[in-house]
């Protein structure tokens, strides 16, 4: 995943201080957009949160759309790095349950209030910023592919039936996860997320051979 376009990259080589300033701006914007939403976050909000001047911000980002693309790239990389840590080692149904528990517990720390960082941005940006939408779509596809990869290892080990359609199971589990995030965000309660994931996992369990 490239996480942006050449147009998003600085036009000149940055100094170490410039790299740090740009990273501080993007991280502040990512935090604000996660809590407030993309549309409700202004460039003035980002300047205040990052402790940067208007000239510093515009030195790195020509407009809000470019900053949003940088935030999407940052969040996409963070989520995939986290999920790779869990899912690239997945070889058993017990591992799936541990993955489920980790997601739920992480969301419980905020009472489900803010949902999935990627899902929340996708709902706002899908018809506003096509480059950001494309990056998010690619990230979700890669995330779903990590789940499918774990299911394939289970199938290769003989613990998942040969009749199981692994790609469909992975899509269904991802849909349950994102729907669970949305309901938890709306209700400020992780119970709907737990229910959605458990029902999807019960369907996968029905294909276990042992």
PyMOL commands that set and color helices and strands:
alter all, ss='L'
color gray80, all
select helices_A, chain A and resi 6-8+16-36+43-50+54-60+64-87+93-108+117-125+130-156+166-187+191-205
alter helices_A, ss='H'
color red, helices_A
deselect
rebuild
show_as cartoon
